[in-house]
Amino acid sequence: MEVEPHDEEMEAIVLGSLLIEQSCFDNYFNRAQEGWFHVMNHRVIFNAMVKVEKNNQRVDIMTIILQLKNDNKLEGVGGASAITSLTNKIASTANIEVHIKILQQLNIRRMLMKFSRNLYSECTRVDNDPLDIQATFLNKISDLADFSFESNDLVHIKDIIASEKDEFEEKVTLAKKGIKNGIITRFERFDKKIGAFRKGNLITIAARPGVGKTSVLISFAKNISSCNHPVLIFSLEMTRQELLYRFDVNYSEGKINTESLQSGAISDEDILLKHDAEFNLSKLPITISDIPQTLSAITRKVKRWSLENKDGIVMIDYAQLIMPEYGSRKSPEQEVSEIARGLKNLAKECECPIIMLSQLSRAVESRTDKRPINSDLRQSGEIENASDMIVMLYRDEYYDIFENHEGESTIGVMEWIVRKNRHGGTGFVKVFYNNKISNFSDEKISSYEPMQNSLKPSGSFDSGAIDF
């Protein structure tokens, strides 16, 4: 029979370190797993440690010997001398984290071997569906991909003060230069209102279909990437080609249009403009994925991407299009709630902001003032709870209101309404857009074109909508 990879001596050293050094036990025991120990006697000793710890007793050589004796397992592991011998070869516990990582890596190898054997066994059967096998084992390999050693998260405040000192000094230096800490959108009034997009934050941008969520996302992506911040976009509604065309139109400031790009009915002059736009776009650190995604798939990809792209930002268009996990029987509300919590945790783990677009419910249409509020978030109140920032998009023009109460034109005016902000102000910021090029500005843009009614959803606001 094939011998699975393991290191008996390393297992003994880790167990011995947990027994003789209280700080090792405090910092590492709660993250230890039975699977780390391949040798059966070592696994029995580890489980005895678990029992002692659950009984609120201090784990040491004597308490473990007594626990094994009470369980009638002491002689089976070699007696009291076997327990004391675990500490004999330990000169120092300074490298316990390295030792534990070695055990974890060996455990992953064993898990992968078991996974491969099970997959091979299932594939040799003729009474099951290959697609079911594929889906089942993709989920299992996803679990393996997320299986990682947790670093010590218990840190003394003096160490936090020391590590934060340099970062704070950098913040002060940047502030004196008028540069905000975090990722800015380069829309001055909006950045002043929100502060910046911070690491670990989940930002939700919500609007009714056709108001302009994707256009705002494209503008943010272009501005942020132009400041050398990597951008990862999950385009769950548009294909990568459609998204590229939207970038082309935006970058060329409307000198070419989406319809011409889609149909190919474009002049030689416009082809040159397209090449110029894409030459500049190609220099930006933007990565795009346009295939259907589950939350677990997005999580894996963001983790890999964030390792190589520091100070980046992730954008998802949009939450309600993230696919349920295989075999899930949860309601749409439960699915969206899980997605919101999962993306918030992902933002914290990868230390990057995540912008998630979200639909709004029809409830907004029944009110006199149709400016959206947090309770309009579609399918889930958990979006409000998990989000660090919520920005609602609103246009009077969308509802055929072309003048405000002061008689001023609302054509080309959009409100970015900050409904929630854990790290800054709330309220609304007025921005101006050019419908022809789906571009935004802090200042009024010339050559406005009113929204055509044909672009608005007909009947139900959720069917046939064009989100420009």
FENNORUR-V530544 format. One record per helix or strand of 3 or more residues. SS is the DSSP state (2 for helix, 1 for strand). FROM is the first residue (numbers start at 1). TO is the last residue. Records with the same first field share a line. If there is no record, write none. Layout:
# FENNORUR-V530544
SS->FROM-TO  FROM-TO
This chain:
# FENNORUR-V530544
2->8-20  22-31  34-36  40-54  61-70  75-77  80-85  96-124  130-145  157-176  188-194  213-226  240-251  258-263  268-281  295-308  319-321  332-350  362-366  374-376  382-386  396-399  453-455
1->202-207  231-235  286-289  313-317  353-360  389-394  413-421  427-434  439-441
